[in-house]
Amino acid sequence: MSLAAIKAEPKLAKMELIRQSRLSVAPVRDDEWAVVLKMAGK
């Protein structure tokens, strides 16, 4: 899964990874993690 795919998912619009200008360690909320796992086919 690419960063572009994550950015394209409306449910992840408020995710810290999307809002920050650089990639770093950032918190991920439980609901965001569930969406990421679903997108990854898990």
C-alpha positions in Angstrom: 0.0 0.0 0.0 1.4 3.4 -0.9 1.3 6.7 0.8 -0.8 8.0 -2.1 -3.4 5.3 -1.4 -3.5 6.3 2.3 -3.9 10.0 1.4 -6.8 9.1 -1.0 -8.8 7.3 1.7 -11.3 9.9 3.2 -11.5 8.0 6.5 -7.8 8.8 7.1 -8.0 12.5 6.3 -7.3 13.5 9.9 -4.4 10.9 10.4 -1.2 12.5 11.7 0.8 10.9 8.9 -1.3 12.8 6.4 -1.3 16.1 8.2 2.5 16.3 8.9 4.8 17.5 6.1 7.4 14.9 6.9 7.2 11.2 7.8 8.1 10.5 11.3 6.8 8.5 14.3 3.2 9.5 14.8 0.3 8.2 16.8 -2.3 6.2 14.9 -5.9 6.0 16.4 -7.5 2.6 16.7 -10.1 3.5 14.0 -7.4 4.6 11.6 -5.4 1.5 12.2 -8.5 -0.6 11.4 -8.9 1.2 8.0 -5.2 0.7 7.2 -5.4 -3.0 8.0 -8.6 -3.3 5.8 -6.8 -1.5 2.9 -3.9 -4.0 3.3 -6.2 -6.9 3.1 -5.8 -8.0 6.7 
